[in-house]
Amino acid sequence: MMYFCYTIGKWMLGQPAPSAELEISTQWLVEQLAVVWQPLLLGCLVAGTTLGLLGFALVRLYWRWKVARDWRKRKRRLDKYLANKP
């Protein structure tokens, strides 16, 4: 997920991919963080906002569909009850 956000930020900023060798140490981690923090932050903000809005819209659509379905069921039950009432 972090790489996805970094890739989005890197693309939006128009930055090339850094060519670094993988060396697991604290010094290497600090150096790499100094290089990637801007694209990572931008990518996280863009991805978070986009996915948050998408999730909100999907939940709203689902809620509207469910409420409409429940109202249709309720109307059918009421119509059935009124048709059978003497």
CORFENWO-V65350 format. One record per backbone hydrogen bond with DSSP energy under -0.5 kcal/mol. NH is the residue of the N-H (numbers start at 1). CO is the residue of the C=O. Records with the same first field share a line. If there is no record, write none. Layout:
# CORFENWO-V65350
NH = CO ; CO
This chain:
# CORFENWO-V65350
5 = 1
6 = 2
7 = 3
8 = 4
9 = 5
10 = 6
11 = 7
12 = 8
13 = 9
14 = 10
15 = 10
20 = 18
23 = 21
25 = 23
29 = 25
30 = 26
31 = 27
32 = 28
33 = 29
34 = 30
35 = 31
36 = 32
37 = 33
40 = 36
41 = 37
42 = 38
43 = 39
44 = 40
45 = 41
46 = 42
47 = 43
48 = 44
49 = 45
50 = 46
51 = 47
52 = 48
53 = 49
54 = 50
55 = 51
56 = 52
57 = 53
58 = 54
59 = 55
60 = 56
61 = 57
62 = 58
63 = 59
64 = 60
65 = 61
66 = 62
67 = 63
68 = 64
69 = 65
70 = 66
71 = 67
72 = 68
73 = 69
74 = 70
75 = 71
76 = 72
77 = 73
78 = 74
79 = 75
80 = 76
81 = 77
82 = 78
83 = 79
84 = 80
85 = 81
